[in-house]
Amino acid sequence: MASVSVYQRARRHALKMLIGVAIGVVFIIAVDAWIGHSSIAFAIVIFGLFMANIGILGFNCPTCGSNLFFRGPLMLPWPNKTCNRCGTDLTKVA
Ligand SMILES: [Zn+2]
């Protein structure tokens, strides 16, 4: 298996999260149409996405340890290509 950069792995995770959100929205709408309310479906989806999102914490800059998904205090759904703290090119395979 070819080694991939931390950015590529983070991007793959971000894509999975986007697909997860899309499936979650469809699931909530379907349950709402089916049983008339969606609060339980909503709770399940939020919990599922929260659990899946914990993986984001594993994508860190190999130089300084700064997380790819954080720009200072902000968390974005898409990873940085360049570390916003030390400027390391995260698309390069270490
Ligand atoms: Zn860094």
PDB file of the backbone (N, CA, C, O) and the ligand in Angstrom, with CONECT records:
HET     ZN  A 101       1
ATOM      1  N   MET A   1       0.841  -1.200   0.000  1.00  0.00           N
ATOM      2  CA  MET A   1       0.000   0.000   0.000  1.00  0.00           C
ATOM      3  C   MET A   1       0.876   1.251   0.000  1.00  0.00           C
ATOM      4  O   MET A   1       1.788   1.383   0.817  1.00  0.00           O
ATOM      5  N   ALA A   2       0.593   2.155  -0.914  1.00  0.00           N
ATOM      6  CA  ALA A   2       1.367   3.405  -0.995  1.00  0.00           C
ATOM      7  C   ALA A   2       1.068   4.278   0.223  1.00  0.00           C
ATOM      8  O   ALA A   2      -0.068   4.346   0.694  1.00  0.00           O
ATOM      9  N   SER A   3       2.089   4.930   0.713  1.00  0.00           N
ATOM     10  CA  SER A   3       1.862   5.811   1.857  1.00  0.00           C
ATOM     11  C   SER A   3       1.256   7.120   1.369  1.00  0.00           C
ATOM     12  O   SER A   3       1.583   7.613   0.289  1.00  0.00           O
ATOM     13  N   VAL A   4       0.369   7.668   2.185  1.00  0.00           N
ATOM     14  CA  VAL A   4      -0.307   8.912   1.817  1.00  0.00           C
ATOM     15  C   VAL A   4      -0.020   9.976   2.862  1.00  0.00           C
ATOM     16  O   VAL A   4       0.307   9.668   4.008  1.00  0.00           O
ATOM     17  N   SER A   5      -0.145  11.223   2.455  1.00  0.00           N
ATOM     18  CA  SER A   5       0.122  12.332   3.373  1.00  0.00           C
ATOM     19  C   SER A   5      -1.012  12.473   4.383  1.00  0.00           C
ATOM     20  O   SER A   5      -2.113  11.961   4.184  1.00  0.00           O
ATOM     21  N   VAL A   6      -0.716  13.175   5.464  1.00  0.00           N
ATOM     22  CA  VAL A   6      -1.731  13.396   6.495  1.00  0.00           C
ATOM     23  C   VAL A   6      -2.891  14.201   5.917  1.00  0.00           C
ATOM     24  O   VAL A   6      -4.038  14.024   6.326  1.00  0.00           O
ATOM     25  N   TYR A   7      -2.589  15.093   4.956  1.00  0.00           N
ATOM     26  CA  TYR A   7      -3.655  15.881   4.327  1.00  0.00           C
ATOM     27  C   TYR A   7      -4.607  14.975   3.544  1.00  0.00           C
ATOM     28  O   TYR A   7      -5.825  15.141   3.608  1.00  0.00           O
ATOM     29  N   GLN A   8      -4.037  14.006   2.798  1.00  0.00           N
ATOM     30  CA  GLN A   8      -4.882  13.096   2.015  1.00  0.00           C
ATOM     31  C   GLN A   8      -5.789  12.258   2.916  1.00  0.00           C
ATOM     32  O   GLN A   8      -6.960  12.036   2.612  1.00  0.00           O
ATOM     33  N   ARG A   9      -5.211  11.794   4.048  1.00  0.00           N
ATOM     34  CA  ARG A   9      -6.023  11.002   4.981  1.00  0.00           C
ATOM     35  C   ARG A   9      -7.116  11.864   5.594  1.00  0.00           C
ATOM     36  O   ARG A   9      -8.253  11.419   5.748  1.00  0.00           O
ATOM     37  N   ALA A  10      -6.765  13.113   5.949  1.00  0.00           N
ATOM     38  CA  ALA A  10      -7.735  14.029   6.545  1.00  0.00           C
ATOM     39  C   ALA A  10      -8.840  14.361   5.553  1.00  0.00           C
ATOM     40  O   ALA A  10     -10.009  14.454   5.926  1.00  0.00           O
ATOM     41  N   ARG A  11      -8.462  14.543   4.266  1.00  0.00           N
ATOM     42  CA  ARG A  11      -9.447  14.872   3.233  1.00  0.00           C
ATOM     43  C   ARG A  11     -10.429  13.711   3.044  1.00  0.00           C
ATOM     44  O   ARG A  11     -11.627  13.919   2.855  1.00  0.00           O
ATOM     45  N   ARG A  12      -9.897  12.488   3.100  1.00  0.00           N
ATOM     46  CA  ARG A  12     -10.745  11.307   2.973  1.00  0.00           C
ATOM     47  C   ARG A  12     -11.741  11.253   4.140  1.00  0.00           C
ATOM     48  O   ARG A  12     -12.918  10.944   3.952  1.00  0.00           O
ATOM     49  N   HIS A  13     -11.253  11.556   5.334  1.00  0.00           N
ATOM     50  CA  HIS A  13     -12.120  11.594   6.509  1.00  0.00           C
ATOM     51  C   HIS A  13     -13.200  12.672   6.344  1.00  0.00           C
ATOM     52  O   HIS A  13     -14.366  12.444   6.665  1.00  0.00           O
ATOM     53  N   ALA A  14     -12.800  13.851   5.840  1.00  0.00           N
ATOM     54  CA  ALA A  14     -13.752  14.951   5.641  1.00  0.00           C
ATOM     55  C   ALA A  14     -14.850  14.553   4.661  1.00  0.00           C
ATOM     56  O   ALA A  14     -16.020  14.882   4.859  1.00  0.00           O
ATOM     57  N   LEU A  15     -14.458  13.833   3.590  1.00  0.00           N
ATOM     58  CA  LEU A  15     -15.434  13.362   2.600  1.00  0.00           C
ATOM     59  C   LEU A  15     -16.430  12.397   3.234  1.00  0.00           C
ATOM     60  O   LEU A  15     -17.633  12.473   2.980  1.00  0.00           O
ATOM     61  N   LYS A  16     -15.913  11.488   4.062  1.00  0.00           N
ATOM     62  CA  LYS A  16     -16.781  10.527   4.756  1.00  0.00           C
ATOM     63  C   LYS A  16     -17.768  11.257   5.662  1.00  0.00           C
ATOM     64  O   LYS A  16     -18.938  10.884   5.749  1.00  0.00           O
ATOM     65  N   MET A  17     -17.285  12.297   6.333  1.00  0.00           N
ATOM     66  CA  MET A  17     -18.153  13.079   7.208  1.00  0.00           C
ATOM     67  C   MET A  17     -19.262  13.769   6.408  1.00  0.00           C
ATOM     68  O   MET A  17     -20.413  13.807   6.842  1.00  0.00           O
ATOM     69  N   LEU A  18     -18.906  14.317   5.230  1.00  0.00           N
ATOM     70  CA  LEU A  18     -19.908  14.988   4.399  1.00  0.00           C
ATOM     71  C   LEU A  18     -20.974  13.995   3.946  1.00  0.00           C
ATOM     72  O   LEU A  18     -22.165  14.306   3.952  1.00  0.00           O
ATOM     73  N   ILE A  19     -20.534  12.788   3.549  1.00  0.00           N
ATOM     74  CA  ILE A  19     -21.472  11.741   3.147  1.00  0.00           C
ATOM     75  C   ILE A  19     -22.344  11.356   4.341  1.00  0.00           C
ATOM     76  O   ILE A  19     -23.550  11.150   4.202  1.00  0.00           O
ATOM     77  N   GLY A  20     -21.716  11.262   5.521  1.00  0.00           N
ATOM     78  CA  GLY A  20     -22.446  10.932   6.748  1.00  0.00           C
ATOM     79  C   GLY A  20     -23.525  11.959   7.057  1.00  0.00           C
ATOM     80  O   GLY A  20     -24.642  11.608   7.437  1.00  0.00           O
ATOM     81  N   VAL A  21     -23.178  13.242   6.889  1.00  0.00           N
ATOM     82  CA  VAL A  21     -24.147  14.316   7.132  1.00  0.00           C
ATOM     83  C   VAL A  21     -25.312  14.199   6.143  1.00  0.00           C
ATOM     84  O   VAL A  21     -26.474  14.338   6.524  1.00  0.00           O
ATOM     85  N   ALA A  22     -24.988  13.941   4.866  1.00  0.00           N
ATOM     86  CA  ALA A  22     -26.020  13.819   3.831  1.00  0.00           C
ATOM     87  C   ALA A  22     -26.957  12.653   4.147  1.00  0.00           C
ATOM     88  O   ALA A  22     -28.176  12.789   4.046  1.00  0.00           O
ATOM     89  N   ILE A  23     -26.385  11.499   4.532  1.00  0.00           N
ATOM     90  CA  ILE A  23     -27.195  10.336   4.892  1.00  0.00           C
ATOM     91  C   ILE A  23     -28.042  10.665   6.120  1.00  0.00           C
ATOM     92  O   ILE A  23     -29.214  10.295   6.191  1.00  0.00           O
ATOM     93  N   GLY A  24     -27.442  11.361   7.082  1.00  0.00           N
ATOM     94  CA  GLY A  24     -28.153  11.744   8.300  1.00  0.00           C
ATOM     95  C   GLY A  24     -29.368  12.604   8.013  1.00  0.00           C
ATOM     96  O   GLY A  24     -30.435  12.386   8.588  1.00  0.00           O
ATOM     97  N   VAL A  25     -29.216  13.580   7.129  1.00  0.00           N
ATOM     98  CA  VAL A  25     -30.323  14.476   6.771  1.00  0.00           C
ATOM     99  C   VAL A  25     -31.449  13.682   6.109  1.00  0.00           C
ATOM    100  O   VAL A  25     -32.622  13.857   6.439  1.00  0.00           O
ATOM    101  N   VAL A  26     -31.076  12.802   5.166  1.00  0.00           N
ATOM    102  CA  VAL A  26     -32.077  11.972   4.482  1.00  0.00           C
ATOM    103  C   VAL A  26     -32.802  11.074   5.492  1.00  0.00           C
ATOM    104  O   VAL A  26     -34.018  10.897   5.422  1.00  0.00           O
ATOM    105  N   PHE A  27     -32.028  10.509   6.434  1.00  0.00           N
ATOM    106  CA  PHE A  27     -32.595   9.632   7.466  1.00  0.00           C
ATOM    107  C   PHE A  27     -33.608  10.392   8.329  1.00  0.00           C
ATOM    108  O   PHE A  27     -34.698   9.885   8.597  1.00  0.00           O
ATOM    109  N   ILE A  28     -33.253  11.602   8.761  1.00  0.00           N
ATOM    110  CA  ILE A  28     -34.151  12.405   9.598  1.00  0.00           C
ATOM    111  C   ILE A  28     -35.439  12.728   8.841  1.00  0.00           C
ATOM    112  O   ILE A  28     -36.533  12.599   9.390  1.00  0.00           O
ATOM    113  N   ILE A  29     -35.307  13.150   7.571  1.00  0.00           N
ATOM    114  CA  ILE A  29     -36.485  13.487   6.760  1.00  0.00           C
ATOM    115  C   ILE A  29     -37.372  12.256   6.571  1.00  0.00           C
ATOM    116  O   ILE A  29     -38.597  12.345   6.656  1.00  0.00           O
ATOM    117  N   ALA A  30     -36.735  11.092   6.312  1.00  0.00           N
ATOM    118  CA  ALA A  30     -37.483   9.853   6.090  1.00  0.00           C
ATOM    119  C   ALA A  30     -38.243   9.444   7.354  1.00  0.00           C
ATOM    120  O   ALA A  30     -39.415   9.073   7.281  1.00  0.00           O
ATOM    121  N   VAL A  31     -37.579   9.511   8.511  1.00  0.00           N
ATOM    122  CA  VAL A  31     -38.218   9.131   9.780  1.00  0.00           C
ATOM    123  C   VAL A  31     -39.352  10.110  10.094  1.00  0.00           C
ATOM    124  O   VAL A  31     -40.411   9.701  10.572  1.00  0.00           O
ATOM    125  N   ASP A  32     -39.134  11.399   9.827  1.00  0.00           N
ATOM    126  CA  ASP A  32     -40.154  12.415  10.075  1.00  0.00           C
ATOM    127  C   ASP A  32     -41.399  12.146   9.236  1.00  0.00           C
ATOM    128  O   ASP A  32     -42.524  12.267   9.722  1.00  0.00           O
ATOM    129  N   ALA A  33     -41.188  11.779   7.971  1.00  0.00           N
ATOM    130  CA  ALA A  33     -42.315  11.501   7.073  1.00  0.00           C
ATOM    131  C   ALA A  33     -43.017  10.203   7.482  1.00  0.00           C
ATOM    132  O   ALA A  33     -44.222  10.052   7.280  1.00  0.00           O
ATOM    133  N   TRP A  34     -42.260   9.278   8.053  1.00  0.00           N
ATOM    134  CA  TRP A  34     -42.759   7.942   8.358  1.00  0.00           C
ATOM    135  C   TRP A  34     -43.526   7.934   9.687  1.00  0.00           C
ATOM    136  O   TRP A  34     -44.645   7.425   9.741  1.00  0.00           O
ATOM    137  N   ILE A  35     -42.948   8.487  10.756  1.00  0.00           N
ATOM    138  CA  ILE A  35     -43.631   8.413  12.052  1.00  0.00           C
ATOM    139  C   ILE A  35     -44.102   9.780  12.562  1.00  0.00           C
ATOM    140  O   ILE A  35     -44.646   9.873  13.662  1.00  0.00           O
ATOM    141  N   GLY A  36     -43.896  10.839  11.772  1.00  0.00           N
ATOM    142  CA  GLY A  36     -44.462  12.139  12.108  1.00  0.00           C
ATOM    143  C   GLY A  36     -43.610  13.027  12.992  1.00  0.00           C
ATOM    144  O   GLY A  36     -43.910  14.212  13.138  1.00  0.00           O
ATOM    145  N   HIS A  37     -42.567  12.493  13.580  1.00  0.00           N
ATOM    146  CA  HIS A  37     -41.635  13.347  14.318  1.00  0.00           C
ATOM    147  C   HIS A  37     -40.233  12.787  14.163  1.00  0.00           C
ATOM    148  O   HIS A  37     -40.071  11.606  13.858  1.00  0.00           O
ATOM    149  N   SER A  38     -39.217  13.612  14.369  1.00  0.00           N
ATOM    150  CA  SER A  38     -37.865  13.186  14.041  1.00  0.00           C
ATOM    151  C   SER A  38     -36.891  13.398  15.183  1.00  0.00           C
ATOM    152  O   SER A  38     -35.679  13.332  14.977  1.00  0.00           O
ATOM    153  N   SER A  39     -37.402  13.655  16.404  1.00  0.00           N
ATOM    154  CA  SER A  39     -36.475  13.973  17.492  1.00  0.00           C
ATOM    155  C   SER A  39     -35.539  12.807  17.821  1.00  0.00           C
ATOM    156  O   SER A  39     -34.364  13.023  18.119  1.00  0.00           O
ATOM    157  N   ILE A  40     -36.056  11.564  17.768  1.00  0.00           N
ATOM    158  CA  ILE A  40     -35.202  10.409  18.078  1.00  0.00           C
ATOM    159  C   ILE A  40     -34.184  10.204  16.957  1.00  0.00           C
ATOM    160  O   ILE A  40     -33.006   9.960  17.219  1.00  0.00           O
ATOM    161  N   ALA A  41     -34.642  10.305  15.706  1.00  0.00           N
ATOM    162  CA  ALA A  41     -33.732  10.166  14.564  1.00  0.00           C
ATOM    163  C   ALA A  41     -32.656  11.241  14.626  1.00  0.00           C
ATOM    164  O   ALA A  41     -31.486  10.975  14.351  1.00  0.00           O
ATOM    165  N   PHE A  42     -33.050  12.441  14.985  1.00  0.00           N
ATOM    166  CA  PHE A  42     -32.118  13.560  15.097  1.00  0.00           C
ATOM    167  C   PHE A  42     -31.036  13.250  16.138  1.00  0.00           C
ATOM    168  O   PHE A  42     -29.852  13.488  15.903  1.00  0.00           O
ATOM    169  N   ALA A  43     -31.455  12.720  17.281  1.00  0.00           N
ATOM    170  CA  ALA A  43     -30.511  12.376  18.348  1.00  0.00           C
ATOM    171  C   ALA A  43     -29.537  11.289  17.893  1.00  0.00           C
ATOM    172  O   ALA A  43     -28.343  11.358  18.184  1.00  0.00           O
ATOM    173  N   ILE A  44     -30.057  10.277  17.172  1.00  0.00           N
ATOM    174  CA  ILE A  44     -29.215   9.185  16.680  1.00  0.00           C
ATOM    175  C   ILE A  44     -28.163   9.730  15.711  1.00  0.00           C
ATOM    176  O   ILE A  44     -26.988   9.372  15.790  1.00  0.00           O
ATOM    177  N   VAL A  45     -28.601  10.601  14.794  1.00  0.00           N
ATOM    178  CA  VAL A  45     -27.693  11.148  13.777  1.00  0.00           C
ATOM    179  C   VAL A  45     -26.619  12.028  14.426  1.00  0.00           C
ATOM    180  O   VAL A  45     -25.439  11.923  14.091  1.00  0.00           O
ATOM    181  N   ILE A  46     -27.033  12.889  15.349  1.00  0.00           N
ATOM    182  CA  ILE A  46     -26.066  13.762  16.026  1.00  0.00           C
ATOM    183  C   ILE A  46     -25.027  12.922  16.779  1.00  0.00           C
ATOM    184  O   ILE A  46     -23.831  13.210  16.734  1.00  0.00           O
ATOM    185  N   PHE A  47     -25.501  11.883  17.469  1.00  0.00           N
ATOM    186  CA  PHE A  47     -24.597  11.008  18.212  1.00  0.00           C
ATOM    187  C   PHE A  47     -23.635  10.294  17.263  1.00  0.00           C
ATOM    188  O   PHE A  47     -22.434  10.223  17.520  1.00  0.00           O
ATOM    189  N   GLY A  48     -24.181   9.762  16.155  1.00  0.00           N
ATOM    190  CA  GLY A  48     -23.366   9.040  15.173  1.00  0.00           C
ATOM    191  C   GLY A  48     -22.294   9.941  14.570  1.00  0.00           C
ATOM    192  O   GLY A  48     -21.139   9.539  14.438  1.00  0.00           O
ATOM    193  N   LEU A  49     -22.682  11.162  14.203  1.00  0.00           N
ATOM    194  CA  LEU A  49     -21.730  12.089  13.593  1.00  0.00           C
ATOM    195  C   LEU A  49     -20.681  12.533  14.606  1.00  0.00           C
ATOM    196  O   LEU A  49     -19.512  12.717  14.267  1.00  0.00           O
ATOM    197  N   PHE A  50     -21.114  12.702  15.850  1.00  0.00           N
ATOM    198  CA  PHE A  50     -20.169  13.090  16.902  1.00  0.00           C
ATOM    199  C   PHE A  50     -19.114  11.996  17.089  1.00  0.00           C
ATOM    200  O   PHE A  50     -17.922  12.286  17.184  1.00  0.00           O
ATOM    201  N   MET A  51     -19.561  10.735  17.141  1.00  0.00           N
ATOM    202  CA  MET A  51     -18.633   9.622  17.303  1.00  0.00           C
ATOM    203  C   MET A  51     -17.676   9.532  16.111  1.00  0.00           C
ATOM    204  O   MET A  51     -16.476   9.325  16.288  1.00  0.00           O
ATOM    205  N   ALA A  52     -18.212   9.687  14.897  1.00  0.00           N
ATOM    206  CA  ALA A  52     -17.385   9.611  13.690  1.00  0.00           C
ATOM    207  C   ALA A  52     -16.386  10.762  13.650  1.00  0.00           C
ATOM    208  O   ALA A  52     -15.271  10.618  13.149  1.00  0.00           O
ATOM    209  N   ASN A  53     -16.803  11.896  14.183  1.00  0.00           N
ATOM    210  CA  ASN A  53     -15.985  13.099  14.104  1.00  0.00           C
ATOM    211  C   ASN A  53     -14.808  13.079  15.075  1.00  0.00           C
ATOM    212  O   ASN A  53     -13.880  13.874  14.932  1.00  0.00           O
ATOM    213  N   ILE A  54     -14.835  12.186  16.054  1.00  0.00           N
ATOM    214  CA  ILE A  54     -13.734  12.101  17.010  1.00  0.00           C
ATOM    215  C   ILE A  54     -12.429  11.769  16.272  1.00  0.00           C
ATOM    216  O   ILE A  54     -11.345  12.155  16.709  1.00  0.00           O
ATOM    217  N   GLY A  55     -12.549  11.048  15.146  1.00  0.00           N
ATOM    218  CA  GLY A  55     -11.381  10.714  14.329  1.00  0.00           C
ATOM    219  C   GLY A  55     -10.612  11.924  13.844  1.00  0.00           C
ATOM    220  O   GLY A  55      -9.418  11.831  13.557  1.00  0.00           O
ATOM    221  N   ILE A  56     -11.286  13.062  13.750  1.00  0.00           N
ATOM    222  CA  ILE A  56     -10.649  14.308  13.310  1.00  0.00           C
ATOM    223  C   ILE A  56      -9.462  14.655  14.210  1.00  0.00           C
ATOM    224  O   ILE A  56      -8.484  15.244  13.750  1.00  0.00           O
ATOM    225  N   LEU A  57      -9.547  14.295  15.476  1.00  0.00           N
ATOM    226  CA  LEU A  57      -8.496  14.641  16.431  1.00  0.00           C
ATOM    227  C   LEU A  57      -7.182  13.927  16.133  1.00  0.00           C
ATOM    228  O   LEU A  57      -6.136  14.306  16.662  1.00  0.00           O
ATOM    229  N   GLY A  58      -7.229  12.891  15.284  1.00  0.00           N
ATOM    230  CA  GLY A  58      -6.017  12.151  14.949  1.00  0.00           C
ATOM    231  C   GLY A  58      -5.233  12.737  13.787  1.00  0.00           C
ATOM    232  O   GLY A  58      -4.152  12.244  13.466  1.00  0.00           O
ATOM    233  N   PHE A  59      -5.760  13.791  13.143  1.00  0.00           N
ATOM    234  CA  PHE A  59      -5.070  14.382  11.994  1.00  0.00           C
ATOM    235  C   PHE A  59      -4.308  15.628  12.426  1.00  0.00           C
ATOM    236  O   PHE A  59      -4.854  16.731  12.453  1.00  0.00           O
ATOM    237  N   ASN A  60      -3.034  15.431  12.764  1.00  0.00           N
ATOM    238  CA  ASN A  60      -2.229  16.528  13.276  1.00  0.00           C
ATOM    239  C   ASN A  60      -0.998  16.758  12.416  1.00  0.00           C
ATOM    240  O   ASN A  60      -0.499  15.847  11.755  1.00  0.00           O
ATOM    241  N   CYS A  61      -0.516  18.005  12.440  1.00  0.00           N
ATOM    242  CA  CYS A  61       0.710  18.370  11.733  1.00  0.00           C
ATOM    243  C   CYS A  61       1.878  17.543  12.280  1.00  0.00           C
ATOM    244  O   CYS A  61       2.077  17.493  13.494  1.00  0.00           O
ATOM    245  N   PRO A  62       2.669  16.880  11.382  1.00  0.00           N
ATOM    246  CA  PRO A  62       3.792  16.060  11.862  1.00  0.00           C
ATOM    247  C   PRO A  62       4.906  16.889  12.496  1.00  0.00           C
ATOM    248  O   PRO A  62       5.741  16.346  13.220  1.00  0.00           O
ATOM    249  N   THR A  63       4.929  18.182  12.237  1.00  0.00           N
ATOM    250  CA  THR A  63       5.995  19.034  12.773  1.00  0.00           C
ATOM    251  C   THR A  63       5.638  19.601  14.153  1.00  0.00           C
ATOM    252  O   THR A  63       6.412  19.477  15.102  1.00  0.00           O
ATOM    253  N   CYS A  64       4.448  20.229  14.251  1.00  0.00           N
ATOM    254  CA  CYS A  64       4.134  20.917  15.508  1.00  0.00           C
ATOM    255  C   CYS A  64       2.938  20.317  16.246  1.00  0.00           C
ATOM    256  O   CYS A  64       2.669  20.697  17.385  1.00  0.00           O
ATOM    257  N   GLY A  65       2.210  19.380  15.611  1.00  0.00           N
ATOM    258  CA  GLY A  65       1.082  18.746  16.287  1.00  0.00           C
ATOM    259  C   GLY A  65      -0.220  19.508  16.211  1.00  0.00           C
ATOM    260  O   GLY A  65      -1.215  19.090  16.804  1.00  0.00           O
ATOM    261  N   SER A  66      -0.236  20.628  15.485  1.00  0.00           N
ATOM    262  CA  SER A  66      -1.454  21.416  15.316  1.00  0.00           C
ATOM    263  C   SER A  66      -2.455  20.631  14.474  1.00  0.00           C
ATOM    264  O   SER A  66      -2.069  19.986  13.498  1.00  0.00           O
ATOM    265  N   ASN A  67      -3.738  20.678  14.841  1.00  0.00           N
ATOM    266  CA  ASN A  67      -4.738  19.889  14.125  1.00  0.00           C
ATOM    267  C   ASN A  67      -5.085  20.499  12.774  1.00  0.00           C
ATOM    268  O   ASN A  67      -5.222  21.715  12.649  1.00  0.00           O
ATOM    269  N   LEU A  68      -5.228  19.631  11.750  1.00  0.00           N
ATOM    270  CA  LEU A  68      -5.499  20.094  10.391  1.00  0.00           C
ATOM    271  C   LEU A  68      -6.861  20.752  10.243  1.00  0.00           C
ATOM    272  O   LEU A  68      -7.066  21.557   9.334  1.00  0.00           O
ATOM    273  N   PHE A  69      -7.786  20.421  11.121  1.00  0.00           N
ATOM    274  CA  PHE A  69      -9.136  20.938  10.974  1.00  0.00           C
ATOM    275  C   PHE A  69      -9.376  22.218  11.776  1.00  0.00           C
ATOM    276  O   PHE A  69     -10.469  22.783  11.736  1.00  0.00           O
ATOM    277  N   PHE A  70      -8.358  22.670  12.498  1.00  0.00           N
ATOM    278  CA  PHE A  70      -8.541  23.880  13.295  1.00  0.00           C
ATOM    279  C   PHE A  70      -7.771  25.054  12.704  1.00  0.00           C
ATOM    280  O   PHE A  70      -6.596  24.932  12.359  1.00  0.00           O
ATOM    281  N   ARG A  71      -8.453  26.195  12.592  1.00  0.00           N
ATOM    282  CA  ARG A  71      -7.808  27.457  12.248  1.00  0.00           C
ATOM    283  C   ARG A  71      -7.935  28.298  13.506  1.00  0.00           C
ATOM    284  O   ARG A  71      -8.939  28.981  13.706  1.00  0.00           O
ATOM    285  N   GLY A  72      -6.930  28.248  14.341  1.00  0.00           N
ATOM    286  CA  GLY A  72      -7.043  28.916  15.635  1.00  0.00           C
ATOM    287  C   GLY A  72      -8.159  28.249  16.425  1.00  0.00           C
ATOM    288  O   GLY A  72      -8.153  27.028  16.582  1.00  0.00           O
ATOM    289  N   PRO A  73      -9.115  29.023  16.924  1.00  0.00           N
ATOM    290  CA  PRO A  73     -10.195  28.442  17.726  1.00  0.00           C
ATOM    291  C   PRO A  73     -11.313  27.847  16.863  1.00  0.00           C
ATOM    292  O   PRO A  73     -12.214  27.196  17.391  1.00  0.00           O
ATOM    293  N   LEU A  74     -11.265  28.063  15.544  1.00  0.00           N
ATOM    294  CA  LEU A  74     -12.339  27.596  14.675  1.00  0.00           C
ATOM    295  C   LEU A  74     -12.075  26.194  14.170  1.00  0.00           C
ATOM    296  O   LEU A  74     -10.942  25.864  13.821  1.00  0.00           O
ATOM    297  N   MET A  75     -13.122  25.352  14.126  1.00  0.00           N
ATOM    298  CA  MET A  75     -13.005  24.052  13.519  1.00  0.00           C
ATOM    299  C   MET A  75     -13.774  24.061  12.208  1.00  0.00           C
ATOM    300  O   MET A  75     -14.971  24.347  12.187  1.00  0.00           O
ATOM    301  N   LEU A  76     -13.090  23.749  11.118  1.00  0.00           N
ATOM    302  CA  LEU A  76     -13.730  23.736   9.808  1.00  0.00           C
ATOM    303  C   LEU A  76     -13.893  22.292   9.328  1.00  0.00           C
ATOM    304  O   LEU A  76     -13.146  21.412   9.756  1.00  0.00           O
ATOM    305  N   PRO A  77     -14.862  22.040   8.442  1.00  0.00           N
ATOM    306  CA  PRO A  77     -15.083  20.655   7.970  1.00  0.00           C
ATOM    307  C   PRO A  77     -14.052  20.185   6.949  1.00  0.00           C
ATOM    308  O   PRO A  77     -14.085  19.027   6.533  1.00  0.00           O
ATOM    309  N   TRP A  78     -13.128  21.072   6.533  1.00  0.00           N
ATOM    310  CA  TRP A  78     -12.147  20.688   5.524  1.00  0.00           C
ATOM    311  C   TRP A  78     -10.736  20.923   6.048  1.00  0.00           C
ATOM    312  O   TRP A  78     -10.497  21.959   6.669  1.00  0.00           O
ATOM    313  N   PRO A  79      -9.774  19.998   5.827  1.00  0.00           N
ATOM    314  CA  PRO A  79      -8.436  20.149   6.408  1.00  0.00           C
ATOM    315  C   PRO A  79      -7.575  21.220   5.730  1.00  0.00           C
ATOM    316  O   PRO A  79      -7.799  21.560   4.568  1.00  0.00           O
ATOM    317  N   ASN A  80      -6.602  21.742   6.456  1.00  0.00           N
ATOM    318  CA  ASN A  80      -5.596  22.663   5.916  1.00  0.00           C
ATOM    319  C   ASN A  80      -4.637  21.913   5.015  1.00  0.00           C
ATOM    320  O   ASN A  80      -4.297  20.763   5.293  1.00  0.00           O
ATOM    321  N   LYS A  81      -4.186  22.559   3.917  1.00  0.00           N
ATOM    322  CA  LYS A  81      -3.130  21.992   3.078  1.00  0.00           C
ATOM    323  C   LYS A  81      -1.767  22.345   3.659  1.00  0.00           C
ATOM    324  O   LYS A  81      -0.799  21.595   3.539  1.00  0.00           O
ATOM    325  N   THR A  82      -1.728  23.508   4.289  1.00  0.00           N
ATOM    326  CA  THR A  82      -0.493  23.987   4.911  1.00  0.00           C
ATOM    327  C   THR A  82      -0.795  24.234   6.378  1.00  0.00           C
ATOM    328  O   THR A  82      -1.834  24.804   6.713  1.00  0.00           O
ATOM    329  N   CYS A  83       0.102  23.812   7.251  1.00  0.00           N
ATOM    330  CA  CYS A  83      -0.128  24.013   8.679  1.00  0.00           C
ATOM    331  C   CYS A  83      -0.258  25.504   8.980  1.00  0.00           C
ATOM    332  O   CYS A  83       0.581  26.305   8.566  1.00  0.00           O
ATOM    333  N   ASN A  84      -1.317  25.869   9.704  1.00  0.00           N
ATOM    334  CA  ASN A  84      -1.527  27.295   9.973  1.00  0.00           C
ATOM    335  C   ASN A  84      -0.675  27.780  11.138  1.00  0.00           C
ATOM    336  O   ASN A  84      -0.679  28.971  11.450  1.00  0.00           O
ATOM    337  N   ARG A  85       0.046  26.887  11.778  1.00  0.00           N
ATOM    338  CA  ARG A  85       0.907  27.326  12.869  1.00  0.00           C
ATOM    339  C   ARG A  85       2.381  27.406  12.429  1.00  0.00           C
ATOM    340  O   ARG A  85       3.047  28.414  12.665  1.00  0.00           O
ATOM    341  N   CYS A  86       2.888  26.323  11.780  1.00  0.00           N
ATOM    342  CA  CYS A  86       4.317  26.309  11.444  1.00  0.00           C
ATOM    343  C   CYS A  86       4.584  26.335   9.933  1.00  0.00           C
ATOM    344  O   CYS A  86       5.738  26.432   9.516  1.00  0.00           O
ATOM    345  N   GLY A  87       3.519  26.249   9.099  1.00  0.00           N
ATOM    346  CA  GLY A  87       3.704  26.379   7.650  1.00  0.00           C
ATOM    347  C   GLY A  87       4.177  25.123   6.946  1.00  0.00           C
ATOM    348  O   GLY A  87       4.531  25.189   5.769  1.00  0.00           O
ATOM    349  N   THR A  88       4.197  23.965   7.628  1.00  0.00           N
ATOM    350  CA  THR A  88       4.585  22.706   6.987  1.00  0.00           C
ATOM    351  C   THR A  88       3.590  22.349   5.877  1.00  0.00           C
ATOM    352  O   THR A  88       2.378  22.469   6.054  1.00  0.00           O
ATOM    353  N   ASP A  89       4.126  21.906   4.726  1.00  0.00           N
ATOM    354  CA  ASP A  89       3.277  21.450   3.621  1.00  0.00           C
ATOM    355  C   ASP A  89       2.720  20.067   3.988  1.00  0.00           C
ATOM    356  O   ASP A  89       3.453  19.078   4.014  1.00  0.00           O
ATOM    357  N   LEU A  90       1.415  20.016   4.270  1.00  0.00           N
ATOM    358  CA  LEU A  90       0.820  18.772   4.769  1.00  0.00           C
ATOM    359  C   LEU A  90       0.454  17.799   3.666  1.00  0.00           C
ATOM    360  O   LEU A  90       0.059  16.668   3.947  1.00  0.00           O
ATOM    361  N   THR A  91       0.579  18.223   2.401  1.00  0.00           N
ATOM    362  CA  THR A  91       0.266  17.329   1.284  1.00  0.00           C
ATOM    363  C   THR A  91       1.458  16.428   0.954  1.00  0.00           C
ATOM    364  O   THR A  91       1.320  15.461   0.206  1.00  0.00           O
ATOM    365  N   LYS A  92       2.633  16.751   1.516  1.00  0.00           N
ATOM    366  CA  LYS A  92       3.819  15.930   1.275  1.00  0.00           C
ATOM    367  C   LYS A  92       3.813  14.702   2.186  1.00  0.00           C
ATOM    368  O   LYS A  92       3.426  14.776   3.352  1.00  0.00           O
ATOM    369  N   VAL A  93       4.253  13.568   1.625  1.00  0.00           N
ATOM    370  CA  VAL A  93       4.365  12.366   2.443  1.00  0.00           C
ATOM    371  C   VAL A  93       5.635  12.461   3.275  1.00  0.00           C
ATOM    372  O   VAL A  93       6.730  12.670   2.753  1.00  0.00           O
ATOM    373  N   ALA A  94       5.461  12.302   4.571  1.00  0.00           N
ATOM    374  CA  ALA A  94       6.612  12.463   5.478  1.00  0.00           C
ATOM    375  C   ALA A  94       7.581  11.292   5.315  1.00  0.00           C
ATOM    376  O   ALA A  94       8.610  11.243   5.990  1.00  0.00           O
TER     377      ALA A  94
HETATM  378 ZN    ZN A 101       2.600  22.568  12.100  1.00  0.00          ZN2+
END
